[in-house]
């Protein structure tokens, strides 16, 4: 029997992340699982390798980005039936796929539900795919969710 106690939904606050949230919440309700929402803030050094480009310190920039991400996580809507499910909201700093894997290991996550942008070709080559890396390196099963135009239909 499959028993899921903890479900992780990494989100970048995009429409693809919202679609993964719908699926993850439904799984959490069905299994009575704890829901973990995770946002990974890109390290400022990776965004601005030359510190003199910024008028503010890198530490201040990262702290501001973390604060904003935490606020967005707190404001994410609860779905009907979620009242009795424990929700853990976490912000990490670093490479997205690596922090997702680290979090899944540390929190002993049973399932990761992640949205995918569905990039192909040159965009995929240049931007990479966080979801693809998570699938390859994950310590647990991963459900990738794409095509936000497809609505989740609960079987009766």
N, C-alpha and C positions, 0 to 999 in steps of 0.2 A: 504494500500500500504506500502511496506517495503521501508524505506528511510534510507540509510546509509550515514552518513556524515563523520564518523571517523572510520577507520579500523586499528586495532593494529596487528602487526606481531612481536611476540617475536622471537628472533633468538639466537641460540648458535653457529652460523656459520657452522653448520654441513650440510650434504647433505639433511637431513630432514628439516632443517630450510630453505634451498634454495627452496625446493619443496613448502613449505608453502608460501614463497615469491612470487612464480609464481602465485599461486591461489589468494593471497591477492592483488597483483598488478592488476590482471584481474578484480577482484571485484571493486577495486578503480577506474579503468578506466570506467567500466560499470555504476557505480553510481556517478562518479565525486566526489568521497570521498577523504578526506585528509588521507594520509597514515602515520602511526606511526610505526617506526622500533625501537624495544627495545631490548637491551642486558642487562642481569643481571649478574654482576660480583659477584662471591661467596665471602662473607666476609672472609678475611684472618684468622680471629680467628677461624672460623669453619674448615678451612683447616689445620691450625697449632695451636692447642690449647695450646701448650707449646711455649711461645714467645722466649725462649732461643734457639729453634731449628733453628732460622733464623739468618743470619748474618746481615740482613737489618731490618729496623723497619717495623712493620705491616702497618703503615700509608703509608710509601714509597711503599711497595708492592702493596697495594690496589690502590694507585694513579697511579702506573705504569700499573696495569691491566686495570684501567678505561681508561687511555690514549690509550692503545693498542686497547681496545674494540671500543672506539670512532673512532679511525683511521680506523678500519675494517668496521664500519658502514658507514663511509664517502666513502669508496672505493667500497661499494656494488654496483653492476651494476644497471643502470637504464634500464628499458625495453622500447621497442618502444611504443610510445603513452603516456609515463609517463611525458613528458616535461611540460604539463599543470597541473599536479597534485602536490599539495603541499606535501612534505615529511618532517616529523619531525623525527629526529634521537636522541635517548636518551639512556644513560647508567645509570643504577642504581646499588646499592650495597646491597646485602642481600640474603635471601632465594629466589630462582627464582620464585616459584609460588606466594609467598606473594607479591613480588614487581610487578609482572605482574598484580595481582588483584588490588593493590593499584594504579598503573598507570591507569588501565582501569577506575577505579572509578573517579580519579582526572581529567583525560582528557575527561571524558564522552564519552567513546568509545562505538560504536554501534555494532561492531563485532570483535572478536578475531580470527585470523587464525594462528594456531599453528601446528608445525610439531611434530610428535610422532615417537619415536624410535621403538615402537612395541615390547618392551621387555616383556617377559613372565616368569613365573616360578620364580626361585630363583633370577635371575637378577632383575626382577620387584620388588620382595620382598625386596631385599637389596638396590637397587638404587632408588626405588620409581618411580613415574611418575609425572613429572611436569605437563604434559598435562592433566592427569587425575585429579589432584588437581585443576587445572585451570577450567576444565569443571564443577567440583562440586561447586566451590566457586565464579564463575564469575558472575558479575552483568549484563552481556549481553550474547547473543548467542556466541557459540564457534564452529568453524569449525576445526576439527582435520584432518591433512593431513599426510598420511603414504604412503608407497610403492613408493619410488622415481622412480621405473621403469615404473610406470604408467604415461603417458604423459598427460598433461592438453590439452583437445581438446575443443576449443570454438565452441559452437553450432552455426549453420548457419541459 
